[in-house]
Amino acid sequence: APAVSQDAPAAEQPVDGSAEEPGEAPAEEPAEEPAEEPADDAVGIGTPVASGDLEFTVTGVEPGGTEIGDVLTTTAQGEFLLVHIEVRNTGDSAETFSDSGQKLIDSQGREHETDSSASIYLPDNDVLFTSINPGNTVVGTLVFDLPADAEPVSVLLSGGLFSSDVEVSLR
């Protein structure tokens, strides 16, 4: 009977009955998709996407430095990243939007929450916690406090407790 390697699944055994030569490297399987890539169905900056009765449009992303505020300031543990968004209520009744339900995914697959306390220091930032009437739109900025080694890949936006997250690519 031909020698059969115990390491490889039956589907990978040689069909001709020969065993792999000692020292011969087994064929490599294709590498899995890297964790840092956004999902194939993720939309990008400027494209509206819906979660529940809220429609989100990420309008831009910019570094926020290590300090936010004019007279009163707050300092980041790492570095702030500002994600500018528009949130429109497409439903028939008022919806409450909170920045605390939104997340950022970095190139290492880490999930970062918004820094709601830093959001307070941005003037005219309507996305901290607000009620949006049907047909109305609020414009604001999500603030994330990221470590220096974080490379932002996407944001997960949620229209509320019973809504599914939608992913928007930041690349």
C-alpha positions in Angstrom: 0.0 0.0 0.0 1.3 3.5 -0.8 2.5 5.7 2.1 -0.1 8.4 2.9 0.7 11.5 5.0 -1.4 11.9 8.1 -1.0 15.8 8.0 -2.9 16.5 4.7 -6.6 16.0 4.3 -7.6 13.2 2.0 -8.5 15.7 -0.8 -4.9 16.8 -0.9 -3.3 13.3 -1.1 -1.6 12.5 -4.4 -3.9 10.7 -6.8 -1.1 8.6 -8.3 -0.4 6.8 -5.1 3.0 8.5 -4.6 3.8 10.2 -1.3 5.5 13.6 -1.1 9.3 13.4 -1.0 10.9 14.2 2.4 11.9 17.8 2.5 9.5 18.8 -0.3 7.3 21.6 0.8 3.6 20.9 0.5 1.6 23.1 -1.9 0.5 26.3 -0.1 -3.2 27.2 0.1 -4.2 30.7 -1.0 -3.9 33.2 1.8 -7.1 34.4 3.4 -8.2 38.0 2.8 -6.4 40.4 5.2 -8.5 41.6 8.1 -7.8 45.3 7.2 -9.9 45.1 3.9 -13.4 46.4 4.2 -16.2 44.1 3.2 -16.9 43.8 -0.5 -20.3 45.4 0.0 -18.9 48.3 1.9 -19.7 51.7 0.3 -17.2 54.6 0.3 -17.1 58.2 1.3 -19.8 60.3 -0.3 -22.2 57.4 -0.9 -25.4 57.3 1.2 -26.1 54.0 3.1 -29.2 53.1 5.3 -29.5 51.5 8.7 -33.0 51.3 9.9 -34.7 54.7 9.2 -31.5 56.6 9.2 -29.4 57.3 6.1 -25.7 58.0 6.6 -23.3 59.8 4.3 -19.7 60.0 5.3 -18.6 63.3 3.8 -14.9 63.3 4.8 -12.2 62.2 7.2 -9.4 64.2 8.6 -6.8 64.0 11.4 -7.9 65.9 14.5 -4.5 66.2 16.2 -4.0 65.5 19.9 -6.1 68.4 21.2 -9.7 69.5 20.4 -11.3 72.7 21.5 -10.8 76.5 21.6 -11.1 77.9 25.1 -11.8 74.6 26.8 -9.8 71.7 25.4 -9.5 68.0 25.7 -6.4 65.9 25.0 -6.3 62.5 23.2 -4.8 59.4 24.6 -3.4 58.9 21.1 -4.5 61.0 18.2 -8.0 62.2 17.2 -9.6 61.2 13.9 -12.6 63.2 12.7 -15.2 61.5 10.6 -17.7 64.0 9.1 -21.2 62.7 8.5 -24.7 63.6 7.5 -27.6 61.7 9.0 -31.0 61.9 7.5 -34.2 60.4 8.9 -36.0 58.6 6.1 -38.8 57.2 8.3 -42.2 58.4 9.4 -41.4 59.3 13.0 -38.6 60.9 14.9 -35.4 58.8 15.4 -32.8 59.3 18.1 -29.2 59.2 16.8 -26.2 58.8 19.2 -22.6 58.9 18.3 -21.9 56.2 20.9 -23.4 53.5 18.7 -20.8 54.1 15.9 -17.5 52.3 15.6 -14.2 52.5 13.6 -12.3 49.5 12.4 -8.5 49.8 11.9 -6.1 47.9 9.7 -5.3 45.5 12.6 -9.0 44.6 12.9 -9.4 46.5 16.2 -12.8 48.1 16.9 -12.7 51.7 18.3 -15.6 53.5 19.9 -16.3 57.2 19.5 -15.0 59.7 22.1 -18.3 61.4 23.0 -16.6 63.6 25.6 -14.2 65.0 22.9 -17.2 65.5 20.6 -18.6 68.1 23.1 -15.6 70.3 22.3 -16.4 70.6 18.6 -18.7 73.6 17.9 -22.1 72.9 16.2 -21.6 69.1 16.4 -25.2 67.8 16.2 -24.4 64.1 16.3 -23.6 63.6 20.0 -27.2 62.6 20.9 -30.0 64.1 19.0 -33.6 63.5 17.8 -34.1 63.8 14.1 -37.6 64.4 12.8 -38.8 62.6 9.6 -37.2 64.2 6.5 -34.6 66.2 8.5 -30.8 65.9 8.3 -28.2 66.6 10.9 -24.5 67.3 10.0 -21.7 66.6 12.5 -18.5 64.8 13.3 -17.7 61.5 14.9 -14.5 61.8 17.0 -12.3 58.8 17.5 -9.3 58.7 19.8 -6.9 56.3 18.1 -3.4 55.0 19.0 -0.6 56.3 16.8 -0.2 52.9 15.0 -3.9 52.7 14.0 -4.7 53.0 10.3 -8.4 53.7 9.8 -10.1 51.3 7.3 -13.9 51.7 7.8 -16.7 52.8 10.1 -19.6 50.8 11.2 -22.7 53.0 11.5 -25.9 52.0 13.2 -29.4 53.5 13.0 -30.3 52.3 16.4 -30.7 49.4 18.8 -32.6 47.2 16.4 -30.9 48.2 13.2 -28.1 46.4 11.5 -24.7 48.0 11.2 -23.6 49.3 7.8 -20.0 49.5 6.8 -18.5 52.5 5.1 -14.9 52.3 3.7 -12.6 55.2 4.6 -10.1 54.3 1.9 
